[in-house]
Amino acid sequence: MRSHCALYVDAGYLLASAATLMTGTSLRSGINVNHERLINALVDKAEASSGLPLLRVNWYDSASRGIPDETQNRIGLLPRVKLRLGRVGWDGEQKGVDLRIGLDMVAHARNGAVDAIFLVSGDDDLTEAVEEAQGHGVQVIVLGVPNQAGRAHAVSRHLQRESDGLEVLDAAVITENAVRADVPAKAEPTPSTTVDTPTSDKPTAPTPALLAGKKPLPPTTTTPPPRPQDVLVYSSATGAGGGYVAEQQPDHAQIDQQIRKVVDQVLNTYLRGAGPAERAALTQSRPMIPREVDRALLHDLCELLEIYDLDDATRNDLRSCFWRTYDEQHADSARPATVE
């Protein structure tokens, strides 16, 4: 007799939404995550909500050529965790993740493996798989990651409607098991370890900008602006919206403002957590933008503009603005001092 629940975790949705909650951008490298503790917190939530013991955590992510990296290997070695990997396509987008989730949910429901499924995702493409699993007598609950207002972040309305319920995770599930990348990692993070103070990368001598009487760029601790209403749907295939089309396209002036806002957030978040090697790789790859950074730029702008996809002209403007902003920041720090 079936008496178990199971977790199906879209890692792309979970970690991008967690990064948005903590940094204001979906850049996954903007946070450092204790995956074991985060997974245990999700297990506790599923077992408490269903009253059933956990059968297994199915963890879905993408990897280059389907080969797990070091972090994914560690996750796969955790007890009762099954690592399921899609691929990374030539364009840098993950492939096959939502398909794996849907096939697994339906197969496990058909085989009577579980009574309750907890789906950590917002992907509209999973709606039909949810309906099929329900047809085999399984309850499907969507677990959403909270935004800064406490509502579920980027969960499809269709998915909400067809599921047996939407439960929003407590923000502590994220904030107690992850830390911003610019904060030194500790074995057991405490509130005192997450203060946004300058660390070892800051010079002790006055900067050229100060000597020149110019105000240097402030440390990137800007409070993220309020997020738009959660009408945009996360897609595990693209990391962008998937199921909402704005009623009216924003004008060009508004788009330019939003582009600069997104670029500032993503670039500053990336540079906070990047070491010397990553910073060098960034400049060496120019004009290409690192895949993860480019994905975050596209996803965040889609969400801010409340549109499903960006046209080529907007994508080009976004990427040009990224390098223009990068040059502006480094021009200020590299400008020689002037003597009165």
PALO-550429 format. One line per field, with one value per residue: x, y, z of N, C-alpha, C in turn; residue in three letters; residue number from 1. Coordinates in steps of 0.1 Angstrom, whole numbers, plus 2048, in hexadecimal, padded with zeros to 3 digits. Layout:
# PALO-550429
neast (X ...)
nnorth (Y ...)
nup (Z ...)
caeast (X ...)
canorth (Y ...)
caup (Z ...)
ceast (X ...)
cnorth (Y ...)
cup (Z ...)
resn (ALA ...)
resi (NUM ...)
***
This chain:
# PALO-550429
neast (808 806 817 826 836 845 85F 864 87B 882 8A0 8A9 894 890 8AA 8AF 899 89D 8B5 8AB 89A 8AD 8C0 8B5 8B8 8B8 8CF 8E1 8FA 8FC 8F6 901 8FB 8F0 8EB 8E3 8D7 8C3 8B4 8AC 89B 886 87D 873 85E 84D 847 83A 824 816 814 81F 83B 85A 861 875 88C 88B 8A2 8A6 8BA 8D0 8EC 90C 90F 902 910 916 920 938 928 90F 914 919 900 8F1 8FB 8EF 8DA 8BD 8B9 8B4 8C6 8BE 8C6 8C4 8CF 8E7 8E1 8EE 8EA 8EC 8D6 8C2 8B8 89E 898 87E 86F 879 871 855 850 85A 849 830 835 83C 824 812 81D 817 828 828 813 810 81C 835 83C 856 857 84F 847 834 833 831 817 805 811 80C 7F0 7EE 7FA 7E9 7D3 7D9 7D3 7E3 7ED 7F7 80B 817 834 83E 858 85D 858 865 84F 842 832 82C 846 848 837 823 802 7F1 7FC 7F9 7DD 7D6 7E3 7E1 7E3 7F5 811 824 845 855 868 87E 887 897 8A8 8B6 8C5 8D5 8ED 8F6 90D 921 927 93D 940 934 936 91E 909 901 8EC 8FF 912 909 90A 90C 929 948 961 97F 987 987 99B 9B2 9BE 9B7 9A0 9A6 98F 986 99C 99B 986 96D 94F 950 943 928 929 91A 8FF 8E5 8C3 8AD 895 871 862 850 82D 825 821 82F 83C 852 869 877 886 890 895 887 869 84A 82E 820 814 81A 801 806 822 83F 84A 867 877 871 879 895 89C 895 8A6 8BF 8BB 8B9 8D2 8E4 8DD 8E2 8FD 90B 905 911 92D 932 933 947 968 98B 992 979 972 987 981 969 96F 980 96F 960 951 93D 926 927 916 904 900 8F6 8DE 8D1 8CE 8BC 8A6 89F 898 883 870 86E 863 84C 847 847 85D 87B 882 89A 8A7 8A4 8B1 8CC 8D0 8CF 8E5 8FA 8F7 8FF 91C 922 91C 92D 946 943 944 95D 96D 96A 978 991 99A 9B3 9C1 9BC 9CF 9CA)
nnorth (7F4 816 830 847 867 87C 890 8A7 8B9 8D5 8E1 8F7 90A 90B 915 92C 93B 93D 94C 964 96C 972 982 992 98C 972 964 948 943 958 951 93C 91B 904 8E6 8CD 8D3 8E4 8D2 8C0 8D1 8D4 8BA 8B7 8CA 8BD 8A5 8AD 8BB 8A7 892 87A 863 86A 85D 863 87C 88C 89B 8B3 8C0 8D1 8C9 8CC 8B9 8A6 89E 89C 8B7 8C0 8C9 8BF 8A4 8A0 8A6 890 87B 87D 86F 85F 86F 874 87B 88C 894 8AC 8B9 8D2 8E8 8F2 90D 915 910 8FC 8DB 8C3 8C0 8C7 8B3 89B 89E 89E 884 873 879 871 855 84C 851 840 827 824 82D 842 857 872 88E 8A6 8C3 8D7 8F0 907 904 908 8F4 8DC 8D8 8C6 8AD 8AD 8AB 891 881 885 878 85E 85B 869 883 8A4 8BD 8DE 8ED 90D 925 940 963 985 990 97C 96C 951 94B 950 93B 928 931 91F 907 90A 909 8EF 8DE 8CE 8E0 8FD 904 91B 91D 922 940 93C 923 927 93D 934 920 928 941 962 966 978 978 96B 948 932 917 913 92A 949 965 97A 975 97C 996 9B1 9BB 9CA 9B4 99F 9A7 9C2 9E0 9EF A07 A29 A2C A33 A41 A4E A5E A6F A7E A74 A63 A42 A23 A16 9FA 9DC 9DA 9E0 9E3 9CB 9D4 9D5 9B7 9AF 9A7 984 978 96C 94F 935 924 905 8FF 916 927 93E 952 940 93F 956 973 995 9AE 9C6 9D2 9E0 A03 A0F A20 A18 9FD A00 A0B 9F6 9E3 9ED 9EC 9D0 9C7 9D4 9C7 9AC 9AC 9B7 9A5 98E 996 99A 980 975 968 970 95F 95B 975 97C 969 973 98B 981 972 983 990 97F 974 965 946 940 95A 968 95A 961 97D 97D 970 97F 998 991 98A 9A3 9B3 9A6 994 979 972 980 997 996 9AF 9BB 9A8 9AC 9C7 9C4 9B3 9C4 9D9 9CD 9C9 9E4 9EF 9E1 9EB A05 A04 9F9 A0C A22 A19 A15 A2D A46 A58 A7B A98 AB4)
nup (800 7F8 808 809 803 7E9 7DD 7C2 7B4 7A3 79D 790 791 7AD 7B7 7A8 7AF 7CB 7CA 7C0 7D4 7E8 7DD 7C9 7AF 796 794 799 7A4 7B6 7CF 7EA 7F1 80A 802 80C 825 81B 80C 820 82E 81B 81A 835 833 820 82C 843 838 82A 83C 837 834 823 803 7EF 7E3 7C5 7B2 79A 781 76A 755 746 729 737 74C 76E 784 79E 7B4 7AE 7AE 7CA 7D4 7C8 7D7 7F0 80A 7FF 7E9 7C7 7AB 78E 76E 754 735 729 710 6F0 6EF 709 719 72F 728 726 741 74C 73F 749 764 761 755 769 77F 775 770 78A 797 788 78E 7A8 7BC 7CE 7E4 7E6 7D4 7D5 7C5 7BC 7AA 790 777 75A 747 754 75A 74D 753 76F 76F 764 777 78C 782 788 7A2 7B4 7CA 7C2 7CD 7CA 7D3 7D9 7D6 7EB 7E3 7E9 7F4 800 7F1 7D9 7C3 7A0 796 781 778 76C 775 790 791 788 79A 7BA 7CE 7D9 7EB 7FD 804 824 828 838 832 81C 822 839 830 81C 810 807 7EB 7EF 809 822 823 83C 854 863 85C 86A 875 878 865 84D 846 831 82B 821 815 812 7F8 7F6 7F2 809 806 7FA 7DF 7BB 7B2 7C9 7CF 7B9 7C0 7BB 7BF 7C8 7BA 7CC 7E4 7DA 7E7 7E2 7E9 7DC 7C3 7C6 7BC 79D 799 79E 783 770 761 76C 757 754 73E 733 748 748 745 740 734 736 726 722 723 716 705 715 712 6FF 70F 729 728 724 73E 74E 745 74D 768 76D 763 775 78D 788 77F 795 7A9 79E 79E 7B9 7C3 7B4 7AF 7A9 793 786 780 76E 75A 751 744 730 721 713 6F5 6FF 718 737 73A 74F 75A 744 741 758 755 73F 749 75F 754 743 757 765 751 74D 737 71F 70F 701 6E6 6CB 6C9 6E2 6F2 6E8 6F0 70B 711 707 718 72F 72C 728 741 751 747 74F 76B 770 763 774 78B 780 777 776 791 797 79E 7B1)
caeast (800 80E 817 832 836 852 863 869 881 888 8AA 8AA 88A 893 8B5 8AD 88F 8A4 8BE 8A2 896 8B8 8C9 8AE 8BB 8B7 8DD 8E3 907 8FB 8F5 907 8F0 8F3 8E1 8DE 8CD 8B7 8AC 8A5 890 87B 877 86B 852 845 842 831 818 80F 812 825 849 85F 867 881 88D 890 8A8 8A7 8C2 8D6 8FB 912 910 8FB 91A 915 92C 93B 91D 904 919 917 8F1 8ED 900 8E8 8D0 8AF 8B9 8B7 8CA 8BA 8CC 8C2 8DB 8E8 8E2 8F9 8E7 8ED 8C9 8C1 8AF 89A 895 86F 86B 87D 868 847 850 85C 83D 825 839 83B 816 80C 822 812 834 826 806 810 828 838 844 85D 859 845 847 827 834 82E 809 7FF 816 805 7E3 7EF 7FD 7DD 7CA 7DC 7CF 7EE 7EB 803 80C 822 83B 844 862 857 85F 867 842 83D 82A 834 84E 849 82F 819 7F4 7EB 801 7F1 7CF 7D4 7E8 7D8 7E6 802 816 830 84F 859 874 889 88C 8A1 8B2 8BE 8CD 8DD 8F2 8FB 91A 92B 929 945 939 937 930 911 907 8F9 8E9 90A 91B 903 90A 913 935 953 96A 98D 98A 988 9A8 9B3 9C2 9AC 99F 9A7 983 986 9A7 996 97A 961 948 951 936 926 929 90E 8F6 8D9 8B7 8A7 888 866 860 843 823 82A 819 838 83E 85F 86A 883 88D 897 897 880 85B 845 820 819 818 815 7F6 80B 830 843 851 875 87E 86F 882 8A3 89D 894 8B2 8C9 8B9 8BC 8E0 8EA 8DB 8E9 90C 910 904 91C 93A 933 937 952 976 994 991 96D 973 98F 97A 95F 975 986 964 95A 944 934 923 926 909 8FB 8FD 8ED 8D0 8CB 8CA 8B0 89B 89A 892 875 868 86B 85A 840 846 84C 86A 881 886 8A9 8AC 8A5 8BD 8D8 8D1 8D2 8F3 902 8F7 908 92A 924 91C 93A 950 941 948 96C 973 96B 982 99E 99D 9BE 9BE 9C1 9D4 9C6)
canorth (800 822 838 850 873 87D 89E 8A9 8C6 8DC 8E9 904 913 90D 91D 939 943 940 957 970 970 977 98C 99A 987 963 95E 93D 945 963 94B 92F 913 8F7 8DE 8C3 8D9 8E8 8C6 8BB 8DA 8D1 8AD 8BA 8D0 8B4 89B 8B4 8BE 89B 888 86E 863 86C 853 867 889 88B 8A8 8B5 8CB 8CF 8C8 8CC 8AC 89D 899 8A4 8BE 8BC 8CC 8B5 897 8A0 8A5 883 872 87F 865 860 879 86F 886 88A 89F 8AF 8BD 8E0 8E9 8FB 91B 917 90E 8EE 8D3 8B6 8C0 8C6 8A7 891 8A0 89A 876 86D 87B 868 847 848 850 834 81B 824 82F 84D 85C 880 894 8B5 8C8 8E4 8F6 910 903 905 8E8 8D1 8D7 8B9 8A2 8AD 8A5 883 87B 885 86E 851 85C 870 891 8AC 8CA 8E6 8F5 919 92D 94E 96F 98E 994 970 964 947 952 94B 92E 929 931 912 8FD 90C 905 8E1 8D7 8CC 8EB 904 908 923 91A 92D 946 937 917 92C 946 92D 916 92F 94E 969 962 982 976 95F 93C 92D 909 916 938 950 972 983 971 980 9A5 9B5 9C3 9C7 9A9 9A0 9AC 9D1 9E5 9F8 A15 A31 A28 A3E A49 A57 A68 A78 A85 A6E A5A A35 A1C A10 9EC 9D8 9D5 9E7 9DB 9C8 9DA 9CB 9AE 9B0 99C 977 973 966 941 930 919 8FD 8FE 922 92F 94B 950 937 93E 963 97D 9A2 9B4 9D1 9D3 9ED A0B A0D A26 A0F 9F2 A04 A0D 9E9 9DC 9F1 9E7 9C2 9C6 9D8 9BD 99F 9AE 9B9 998 985 99B 998 972 970 969 975 957 95E 983 97B 962 97C 994 97A 96C 98E 995 975 975 957 940 942 968 96B 954 969 989 97B 96C 98A 9A2 98C 98B 9B0 9B9 99D 98F 96B 971 98D 997 997 9BD 9BD 9A0 9B3 9D3 9BF 9AF 9D0 9E1 9C5 9CD 9F2 9F1 9DB 9F4 A11 A01 9F8 A19 A2A A14 A16 A3B A4B A63 A88 AA0 AC2)
caup (800 7F7 814 808 7FB 7E2 7D9 7B5 7B6 797 7A3 789 797 7BB 7BA 7A2 7B8 7D7 7C8 7BE 7E2 7F0 7D6 7BF 7A1 795 792 7A3 7AB 7BF 7DD 7EE 7F7 811 7FB 815 82E 814 808 82C 831 812 81F 841 82F 819 835 84C 831 826 846 832 833 816 7FB 7E8 7DD 7B7 7B0 78C 77D 75D 756 739 724 740 756 77A 789 7AC 7BD 7AB 7B4 7D8 7D6 7C5 7E2 7FC 80B 7FA 7DF 7BA 7A2 781 767 746 72E 726 702 6EA 6F2 718 720 733 720 72B 750 74F 739 753 770 75D 753 776 787 76F 772 798 79A 781 794 7B6 7C5 7D8 7E5 7E4 7CD 7D8 7B9 7BE 79D 78C 768 754 73E 75C 75E 748 75B 77B 76D 761 784 794 77D 78E 7B0 7BC 7CD 7BE 7D3 7C5 7DD 7D3 7DE 7EE 7DF 7F4 7FA 806 7E8 7D1 7B8 793 795 777 77C 768 77E 79D 790 786 7A5 7C6 7D7 7D8 7F8 7FC 80E 82D 824 83F 82B 813 829 843 829 811 814 7FB 7E8 7F3 818 824 827 849 855 867 85A 874 86F 877 85A 841 845 824 82E 818 819 80F 7EB 7F6 7F6 815 802 7F3 7D1 7B2 7B2 7D5 7CD 7AF 7C5 7B5 7C8 7C2 7B9 7D9 7E5 7D4 7F1 7DF 7EC 7D0 7C2 7C7 7B0 798 79D 799 778 766 765 76A 74E 756 732 730 753 747 747 736 734 738 71C 726 71B 70E 706 71A 708 6FF 71A 734 726 727 74C 754 741 756 776 76D 762 782 797 784 77F 7A2 7B0 799 7A2 7C7 7C6 7AB 7B3 79F 787 780 77A 762 750 74C 73A 725 719 70C 6F9 704 726 73D 737 75B 75B 739 744 763 74E 736 752 768 74C 740 763 768 747 74C 72A 71E 709 6FC 6D8 6C9 6CB 6F1 6F7 6E5 6F9 719 711 705 725 739 72A 72A 74F 756 744 757 779 770 75F 780 794 77A 773 77E 79A 793 7A9 7B0)
ceast (809 80C 823 82E 844 853 869 86E 887 893 8AC 8A0 88D 89E 8B5 8A3 895 8AD 8B6 89E 8A1 8C0 8C2 8B0 8BB 8C4 8E0 8F0 907 8F9 8FD 8FD 8F5 8E8 8DB 8D4 8C1 8AE 8A5 89A 884 875 86E 85E 848 83F 838 823 80F 80C 818 834 84E 865 875 880 892 895 8AC 8AF 8C8 8E5 900 914 90A 904 919 922 92E 92F 912 908 916 908 8EC 8F1 8F8 8DD 8C3 8AE 8BC 8BA 8C6 8BE 8C7 8CF 8DB 8EA 8ED 8F7 8E8 8E1 8C9 8B6 8AB 896 886 86A 86E 873 85A 847 851 84F 832 829 838 82C 80F 810 81E 81E 831 817 805 81D 829 841 849 860 84E 842 83A 827 831 81F 802 804 80F 7F7 7E3 7F2 7F1 7D3 7CD 7DA 7DA 7EB 7F8 802 818 827 842 84E 85C 85F 861 85A 83C 834 833 83A 84D 843 824 80B 7EE 7F0 7FA 7E3 7CD 7DA 7DE 7DA 7F4 805 823 839 852 866 880 88F 898 8AC 8BA 8C7 8D5 8E2 8F7 909 925 92E 932 93E 93E 931 921 90E 8FE 8F6 8F5 913 915 902 912 91E 940 95C 978 991 98C 995 9A7 9B7 9B6 9AC 9A2 99B 982 990 9A2 98A 96D 95C 949 943 934 927 91B 904 8E8 8CD 8B0 899 87D 864 852 83A 827 821 822 83B 84C 85F 877 88B 896 89B 890 871 856 836 819 81E 812 80B 7FC 81A 835 84A 860 87C 87D 878 890 8A5 89D 8A1 8BD 8C8 8BD 8CB 8E8 8E9 8E3 8F8 912 910 90F 92A 93C 938 943 960 97E 993 985 96D 97C 988 96F 964 97B 97B 95D 95B 93A 932 922 918 8FF 8F7 8F3 8DF 8C9 8C6 8BD 8A4 895 893 884 86C 864 862 84D 83D 84C 85A 86F 884 895 8AE 8AE 8B0 8CA 8DA 8D4 8E0 8FD 903 8FF 916 92C 924 928 945 94F 947 958 973 974 976 990 9A2 9A9 9BA 9C3 9C5 9D0 9D2)
cnorth (80C 82B 841 85D 874 88C 89E 8B7 8CB 8E5 8F7 90E 916 917 92B 942 946 94C 964 975 977 982 995 996 978 95C 954 93E 950 95E 93E 927 907 8EE 8D3 8C8 8DE 8DD 8C1 8C4 8D7 8C4 8AF 8C0 8C6 8AA 8A1 8B7 8B2 891 87A 86E 865 85F 857 875 887 89A 8AA 8C2 8C8 8CF 8C7 8BD 8A2 898 8A2 8AB 8BA 8BE 8C2 8A7 896 89F 897 878 873 874 868 86B 873 87B 882 896 8A0 8B4 8CD 8E1 8F2 90A 91E 914 8FF 8E7 8C6 8B5 8BE 8B9 89B 892 89A 88A 86F 86E 871 859 843 848 844 828 81A 826 839 850 86B 885 8A2 8B9 8D5 8E9 8FF 90F 8FF 8F8 8DC 8CF 8CA 8AD 8A1 8A7 896 87C 87A 87B 860 851 862 87E 899 8BA 8D2 8EE 901 91F 93B 959 979 992 988 968 95B 94E 94A 93D 931 929 924 907 8FE 906 8F6 8D9 8D6 8D7 8F1 908 90F 920 925 933 941 92A 91B 933 93F 923 91B 93C 955 966 96B 981 96A 953 937 91F 90A 925 93D 95E 97B 980 976 98F 9A8 9BF 9C0 9BC 9AB 9A6 9BC 9D6 9EE A06 A1C A2D A35 A47 A53 A62 A73 A80 A80 A64 A4C A2E A15 A01 9E7 9D2 9DC 9DD 9D8 9CF 9D0 9C4 9B1 9A5 98F 971 96C 958 93D 925 912 8FC 90A 92A 93D 948 946 936 94B 96C 98B 9A7 9BF 9D1 9E0 9F5 A0A A14 A1E A03 9F5 A06 9FF 9E1 9E0 9EC 9D8 9C0 9C9 9CD 9B0 9A1 9B0 9AD 98F 989 999 98A 96D 972 96F 96D 95A 96B 983 974 96A 985 98D 974 977 98D 98B 977 967 952 942 951 96C 966 95C 977 988 978 978 995 99E 98E 99A 9B7 9B1 999 981 96A 97E 98C 999 9A5 9BF 9B5 9A7 9BF 9CE 9BB 9BA 9D8 9DA 9CA 9DC 9F6 9EC 9E5 A01 A0F A00 A04 A22 A26 A15 A23 A40 A57 A70 A90 AAE ACB)
cup (800 803 815 800 7F4 7DE 7CB 7B4 7A8 79D 79D 78F 7A5 7BE 7B4 7AA 7C5 7D6 7C6 7CC 7EA 7EA 7CD 7B1 7A1 793 79D 7AB 7B5 7CD 7DE 7F6 7FE 80C 804 81F 827 810 814 830 828 816 82B 83D 828 822 83F 845 82E 831 842 832 825 80F 7F6 7E4 7CF 7B4 7A1 789 76F 75E 748 735 72E 74B 763 77E 798 7B5 7BA 7AF 7C3 7DB 7D3 7CF 7EF 7FD 806 7F0 7D1 7B1 794 778 758 740 72D 717 6FD 6ED 701 71F 724 72B 728 73A 752 749 743 75F 76C 75C 760 77E 782 772 780 79C 794 789 7A3 7C0 7D0 7D8 7E3 7DE 7D1 7CD 7BC 7B0 79A 77D 763 74C 746 75F 759 74F 769 77A 76B 76E 78C 78F 782 79D 7B9 7BE 7C9 7C4 7CE 7D1 7D6 7DC 7E0 7E7 7EB 7FB 800 7FD 7DF 7C5 7AB 792 78B 77D 778 771 78C 79C 78F 792 7B0 7D0 7D5 7E7 7F7 808 817 828 82B 839 822 81A 833 83D 81D 816 807 7F8 7EC 802 81A 829 834 84A 859 866 865 86F 86E 86C 84D 83F 839 827 824 81D 813 802 7EB 7FA 802 811 7FB 7E4 7C8 7B2 7BE 7D4 7C3 7B4 7C0 7BF 7C1 7C2 7C7 7D9 7E1 7DE 7EF 7E2 7DF 7CF 7C3 7BA 7AA 79C 797 78E 76E 76B 762 760 751 74A 72F 73C 752 748 73D 738 737 72D 721 71D 712 710 70C 710 709 70B 727 734 729 736 753 751 74A 764 777 76C 76F 78C 794 785 78D 7AB 7AB 79E 7B1 7CA 7BE 7B0 7A7 792 77F 779 76E 757 749 741 72E 71C 710 6FD 6FE 713 72B 73D 743 75C 750 73B 74E 75D 747 73F 75A 760 747 74B 766 75E 746 73E 729 719 704 6ED 6D7 6CD 6DA 6F7 6F4 6EE 707 71A 70F 712 730 738 72C 739 756 753 74D 765 779 76B 76C 789 78E 776 77C 786 795 79F 7A7 7AF)
resn (MET ARG SER HIS CYS ALA LEU TYR VAL ASP ALA GLY TYR LEU LEU ALA SER ALA ALA THR LEU MET THR GLY THR SER LEU ARG SER GLY ILE ASN VAL ASN HIS GLU ARG LEU ILE ASN ALA LEU VAL ASP LYS ALA GLU ALA SER SER GLY LEU PRO LEU LEU ARG VAL ASN TRP TYR ASP SER ALA SER ARG GLY ILE PRO ASP GLU THR GLN ASN ARG ILE GLY LEU LEU PRO ARG VAL LYS LEU ARG LEU GLY ARG VAL GLY TRP ASP GLY GLU GLN LYS GLY VAL ASP LEU ARG ILE GLY LEU ASP MET VAL ALA HIS ALA ARG ASN GLY ALA VAL ASP ALA ILE PHE LEU VAL SER GLY ASP ASP ASP LEU THR GLU ALA VAL GLU GLU ALA GLN GLY HIS GLY VAL GLN VAL ILE VAL LEU GLY VAL PRO ASN GLN ALA GLY ARG ALA HIS ALA VAL SER ARG HIS LEU GLN ARG GLU SER ASP GLY LEU GLU VAL LEU ASP ALA ALA VAL ILE THR GLU ASN ALA VAL ARG ALA ASP VAL PRO ALA LYS ALA GLU PRO THR PRO SER THR THR VAL ASP THR PRO THR SER ASP LYS PRO THR ALA PRO THR PRO ALA LEU LEU ALA GLY LYS LYS PRO LEU PRO PRO THR THR THR THR PRO PRO PRO ARG PRO GLN ASP VAL LEU VAL TYR SER SER ALA THR GLY ALA GLY GLY GLY TYR VAL ALA GLU GLN GLN PRO ASP HIS ALA GLN ILE ASP GLN GLN ILE ARG LYS VAL VAL ASP GLN VAL LEU ASN THR TYR LEU ARG GLY ALA GLY PRO ALA GLU ARG ALA ALA LEU THR GLN SER ARG PRO MET ILE PRO ARG GLU VAL ASP ARG ALA LEU LEU HIS ASP LEU CYS GLU LEU LEU GLU ILE TYR ASP LEU ASP ASP ALA THR ARG ASN ASP LEU ARG SER CYS PHE TRP ARG THR TYR ASP GLU GLN HIS ALA ASP SER ALA ARG PRO ALA THR VAL GLU)
resi (1 2 3 4 5 6 7 8 9 10 11 12 13 14 15 16 17 18 19 20 21 22 23 24 25 26 27 28 29 30 31 32 33 34 35 36 37 38 39 40 41 42 43 44 45 46 47 48 49 50 51 52 53 54 55 56 57 58 59 60 61 62 63 64 65 66 67 68 69 70 71 72 73 74 75 76 77 78 79 80 81 82 83 84 85 86 87 88 89 90 91 92 93 94 95 96 97 98 99 100 101 102 103 104 105 106 107 108 109 110 111 112 113 114 115 116 117 118 119 120 121 122 123 124 125 126 127 128 129 130 131 132 133 134 135 136 137 138 139 140 141 142 143 144 145 146 147 148 149 150 151 152 153 154 155 156 157 158 159 160 161 162 163 164 165 166 167 168 169 170 171 172 173 174 175 176 177 178 179 180 181 182 183 184 185 186 187 188 189 190 191 192 193 194 195 196 197 198 199 200 201 202 203 204 205 206 207 208 209 210 211 212 213 214 215 216 217 218 219 220 221 222 223 224 225 226 227 228 229 230 231 232 233 234 235 236 237 238 239 240 241 242 243 244 245 246 247 248 249 250 251 252 253 254 255 256 257 258 259 260 261 262 263 264 265 266 267 268 269 270 271 272 273 274 275 276 277 278 279 280 281 282 283 284 285 286 287 288 289 290 291 292 293 294 295 296 297 298 299 300 301 302 303 304 305 306 307 308 309 310 311 312 313 314 315 316 317 318 319 320 321 322 323 324 325 326 327 328 329 330 331 332 333 334 335 336 337 338 339 340)
***
